[in-house]
Amino acid sequence: MNFWKMNGAGNDFIILNNMEGKLPPSALPLLAQTLCTPHLSLGADGLMVVEPSDRADFKMLFFNSDGSVGEMCGNGARCICRYGYEMGLSGTEQVIETTAGIVTGTRIDQRHYRIRLNDPTTVHLQETAVVDGKAYPLAYVELGNPGLPHAVVPYPGLAQADPAALFQLGRALRYHPNFPKGANVNFYEITGQDQVLEKTYERGVEDFTLACGTGTGSVVTVLTLLGQVSGRNVQVTMGGGVLTVDVDRKDEQVQNLWLTGPTNIVAKGEIFDEELPSF
């Protein structure tokens, strides 16, 4: 199998082209688990599989590193937009079918891509989750349909937070009974005018990742509706770099949620992993 490995602001992915349907759907979860394992294989946060679509330029199937299906991935979608353009599957404007709905993208330059994330379908601004007897105020957002779930949690002093303590809290909130589907947990701190620091514990990776595009979009959605950011050119700093989010606010709703950031082609090659069964 030929592959590309890419990252978007440190969020890394393996991309496989299945336009001819040689990989059966039943094989994809195991393929993701195997290939995404660090040290033993290529290692990545997720696997993206490109397939034909009768609604878009192509379809993007996303699998987390544990083999579970992801509804969508913002940084992954930016990377796959570049893949589609460079492979001749689309032009400078990309239309991608995802499990959560249609996503559109735009090539800005060789390495920068802008995508329109799925619109928020659920937004609860005033929620609380209790962990070890302490109540944490938070918001809850789902993007697309079926919705990709995100908890948005203010965390003063995030830059100096103890990593072990933040991991334990992130894991507890990810599995909190308030979130029947589980949740990606986005801790944030406003650091300046339209400047946000964010750290995300990702469902399916079960750890913090260097960036989370849909998480970034969810954080800016909440902060825009709360009037704490303008919604225009909001700079969100994560471990792997800076992502830019723009939103259109209409009354108490957010529409046209745009995510802009870098892409990086790390490697292209052929997979020979002998742990994989024959498909």
Wavefront OBJ file of the C-alpha trace (Angstrom):
o trace
v 0.000 0.000 0.000
v 1.189 3.486 -0.829
v 0.765 6.148 1.834
v 1.327 9.794 2.645
v 2.097 11.007 6.138
v 1.118 14.596 6.884
v 0.601 16.857 9.842
v -1.425 19.994 10.392
v 0.033 22.074 13.227
v 1.447 18.872 14.733
v -1.753 16.827 14.422
v -0.418 13.921 12.334
v -2.137 11.519 9.975
v -1.568 8.625 7.594
v -3.452 8.927 4.290
v -4.358 5.970 2.082
v -5.987 6.157 -1.341
v -8.840 3.656 -1.641
v -10.503 5.135 -4.731
v -10.522 1.688 -6.348
v -11.983 0.041 -3.253
v -9.284 -2.546 -2.736
v -9.399 -2.173 1.043
v -12.608 -3.635 2.524
v -14.404 -1.503 5.149
v -13.982 -4.252 7.744
v -10.190 -3.956 7.512
v -9.955 -0.217 8.216
v -10.220 -0.160 12.045
v -7.415 -2.724 12.439
v -5.404 -0.909 9.798
v -5.719 2.313 11.803
v -4.778 0.646 15.081
v -1.714 -1.003 13.561
v -0.356 1.832 11.431
v -0.954 4.552 14.026
v 0.975 2.772 16.797
v 4.233 4.659 17.519
v 7.500 2.713 17.408
v 5.861 -0.469 16.105
v 4.602 1.145 12.898
v 4.338 4.571 11.261
v 2.665 6.217 14.254
v 0.007 8.928 13.945
v -3.009 10.497 15.636
v -5.302 9.080 12.992
v -5.806 7.333 9.656
v -7.622 8.951 6.739
v -8.874 6.864 3.827
v -9.840 8.532 0.542
v -12.786 6.950 -1.291
v -15.072 7.915 -4.200
v -18.096 10.143 -3.540
v -21.173 10.937 -5.605
v -21.683 14.138 -3.553
v -18.206 15.650 -3.511
v -14.730 15.518 -5.034
v -13.996 12.559 -2.776
v -14.949 11.001 0.548
v -12.794 11.126 3.684
v -13.109 8.274 6.175
v -11.422 9.092 9.475
v -10.258 6.617 12.124
v -8.697 7.513 15.455
v -5.473 5.817 16.473
v -7.427 3.310 18.592
v -9.373 2.194 15.513
v -12.603 3.975 16.433
v -14.472 5.948 13.782
v -14.209 9.730 13.961
v -17.045 11.836 12.588
v -14.616 14.456 11.278
v -11.200 15.965 11.905
v -10.469 19.616 11.183
v -6.693 19.448 10.802
v -7.090 16.158 8.961
v -9.510 17.794 6.550
v -7.030 20.600 5.881
v -4.342 18.012 5.134
v -6.605 15.949 2.924
v -7.573 19.073 0.977
v -3.900 19.468 0.066
v -3.688 15.756 -0.727
v -6.710 16.042 -3.022
v -5.281 19.063 -4.808
v -1.814 17.590 -5.291
v -3.189 14.207 -6.386
v -5.461 15.847 -8.968
v -8.684 14.813 -7.217
v -9.818 18.424 -6.848
v -8.916 21.952 -7.876
v -7.967 24.893 -5.681
v -11.443 24.618 -4.114
v -12.166 21.258 -2.507
v -15.467 19.597 -1.588
v -15.127 16.643 0.781
v -17.748 14.211 2.028
v -17.224 13.310 5.704
v -19.274 11.242 8.127
v -20.446 14.501 9.761
v -21.411 16.151 6.455
v -19.875 18.099 3.588
v -16.704 20.101 4.252
v -15.294 22.631 1.796
v -11.687 23.772 1.531
v -9.568 26.400 -0.188
v -5.901 26.353 -1.148
v -4.285 29.570 0.114
v -0.728 28.711 -0.892
v 1.409 25.591 -1.127
v 1.226 24.789 2.573
v -1.765 26.724 3.945
v -5.354 25.564 3.567
v -8.644 26.945 4.855
v -11.672 24.749 5.475
v -15.251 25.425 6.397
v -15.933 23.207 9.384
v -19.318 21.599 9.911
v -21.753 24.046 11.491
v -22.465 23.649 15.217
v -25.643 21.602 15.630
v -25.657 21.624 19.447
v -24.387 24.439 21.676
v -24.887 24.511 25.443
v -23.020 27.462 26.919
v -23.749 26.955 30.608
v -22.963 23.407 31.711
v -21.241 21.939 34.765
v -19.444 18.639 35.326
v -18.416 17.377 38.756
v -15.102 15.538 39.052
v -13.837 14.345 42.450
v -16.307 16.602 44.209
v -15.325 19.757 42.314
v -17.699 21.420 39.858
v -16.142 22.584 36.595
v -18.058 25.126 34.496
v -17.925 24.334 30.809
v -19.736 24.517 27.494
v -20.697 21.652 25.204
v -20.631 21.811 21.397
v -21.332 19.329 18.625
v -20.202 20.036 15.075
v -22.026 18.445 12.141
v -24.550 15.633 12.041
v -23.898 13.168 13.588
v -22.264 15.652 15.877
v -18.606 15.586 16.838
v -18.695 16.214 20.630
v -16.536 18.814 22.373
v -16.367 20.010 25.970
v -14.992 23.565 26.209
v -13.424 24.166 29.622
v -11.923 27.449 30.905
v -8.661 26.813 32.752
v -6.855 29.829 34.272
v -3.090 29.393 34.273
v -3.243 26.771 31.532
v 0.327 27.401 30.377
v 1.643 26.498 33.835
v -0.772 23.619 34.482
v 0.685 20.413 35.882
v 0.650 17.952 32.938
v -0.271 14.930 35.070
v -3.152 16.719 36.786
v -4.448 18.081 33.465
v -4.274 14.612 31.935
v -6.312 13.101 34.778
v -8.939 15.846 34.529
v -9.067 15.570 30.749
v -9.568 11.819 30.934
v -12.262 12.140 33.610
v -14.197 14.702 31.565
v -13.761 12.726 28.342
v -15.659 9.812 29.949
v -17.988 11.947 32.101
v -21.587 10.679 32.223
v -22.776 14.139 31.132
v -21.457 13.230 27.669
v -23.118 9.999 26.470
v -20.961 9.915 23.311
v -17.821 10.845 25.206
v -16.174 14.152 24.374
v -13.004 15.776 23.201
v -11.959 18.020 26.080
v -10.653 21.462 25.147
v -9.028 23.430 27.956
v -8.523 27.099 27.123
v -7.296 30.401 28.484
v -7.757 33.815 26.863
v -4.289 35.368 26.659
v -5.035 38.649 24.828
v -7.426 40.312 22.405
v -8.567 37.515 20.087
v -5.698 35.385 21.421
v -6.397 31.990 22.997
v -4.235 29.199 24.398
v -5.754 25.725 24.028
v -4.868 22.149 25.002
v -7.070 19.288 23.841
v -7.480 15.768 25.200
v -8.803 13.825 22.209
v -11.331 11.041 22.303
v -9.991 8.049 20.373
v -6.375 9.108 20.842
v -6.879 9.078 24.636
v -4.211 11.687 25.198
v -3.405 15.288 24.421
v -2.568 16.022 20.797
v -0.457 18.888 19.489
v -3.515 20.427 17.818
v -7.231 19.820 17.305
v -8.971 21.711 14.518
v -12.576 20.922 15.441
v -11.720 21.622 19.080
v -10.317 25.002 18.123
v -13.473 25.761 16.175
v -15.616 24.727 19.133
v -13.672 26.936 21.553
v -13.987 29.990 19.296
v -17.677 29.244 18.753
v -18.289 29.370 22.505
v -16.136 32.450 23.108
v -17.786 34.311 20.222
v -21.274 33.591 21.553
v -20.156 34.692 25.026
v -18.758 37.922 23.564
v -15.221 37.187 24.746
v -13.632 37.194 21.255
v -14.623 39.021 18.081
v -14.946 35.909 15.920
v -12.638 37.447 13.342
v -9.044 36.260 12.861
v -8.964 34.636 16.296
v -5.492 33.188 16.896
v -5.475 29.914 18.843
v -2.095 28.662 20.031
v -1.670 24.930 20.572
v 1.377 22.748 21.125
v 1.991 22.303 17.394
v 1.445 25.871 16.244
v -1.154 28.567 15.675
v -4.540 28.028 14.030
v -6.811 30.859 12.888
v -10.583 30.693 13.279
v -13.228 32.991 11.759
v -16.944 32.705 12.426
v -20.128 34.463 11.394
v -22.451 35.103 14.305
v -26.154 35.449 13.574
v -28.126 36.265 16.709
v -27.353 33.415 19.099
v -26.000 31.061 16.454
v -22.690 30.591 14.684
v -22.497 29.919 10.960
v -19.632 29.645 8.488
v -16.983 28.358 10.867
v -13.609 28.650 9.116
v -10.309 27.069 10.147
v -6.996 28.149 8.603
v -3.564 26.729 9.249
v -0.440 25.033 7.936
v 0.018 21.588 6.429
v 3.221 19.574 6.178
v 3.967 16.575 3.973
v 6.269 14.436 6.113
v 6.725 11.349 3.954
v 5.412 9.413 0.972
v 6.108 5.765 0.450
v 4.984 2.169 0.574
v 3.816 0.257 3.638
v 5.421 -3.126 4.276
v 4.256 -3.631 7.882
v 4.447 -7.398 8.410
v 2.042 -7.275 11.356
v -0.823 -6.495 8.985
v -2.954 -9.379 7.695
v -3.453 -9.795 3.970
v -6.482 -7.910 2.734
l 1 2 3 4 5 6 7 8 9 10 11 12 13 14 15 16 17 18 19 20 21 22 23 24 25 26 27 28 29 30 31 32 33 34 35 36 37 38 39 40 41 42 43 44 45 46 47 48 49 50 51 52 53 54 55 56 57 58 59 60 61 62 63 64 65 66 67 68 69 70 71 72 73 74 75 76 77 78 79 80 81 82 83 84 85 86 87 88 89 90 91 92 93 94 95 96 97 98 99 100 101 102 103 104 105 106 107 108 109 110 111 112 113 114 115 116 117 118 119 120 121 122 123 124 125 126 127 128 129 130 131 132 133 134 135 136 137 138 139 140 141 142 143 144 145 146 147 148 149 150 151 152 153 154 155 156 157 158 159 160 161 162 163 164 165 166 167 168 169 170 171 172 173 174 175 176 177 178 179 180 181 182 183 184 185 186 187 188 189 190 191 192 193 194 195 196 197 198 199 200 201 202 203 204 205 206 207 208 209 210 211 212 213 214 215 216 217 218 219 220 221 222 223 224 225 226 227 228 229 230 231 232 233 234 235 236 237 238 239 240 241 242 243 244 245 246 247 248 249 250 251 252 253 254 255 256 257 258 259 260 261 262 263 264 265 266 267 268 269 270 271 272 273 274 275 276 277 278 279
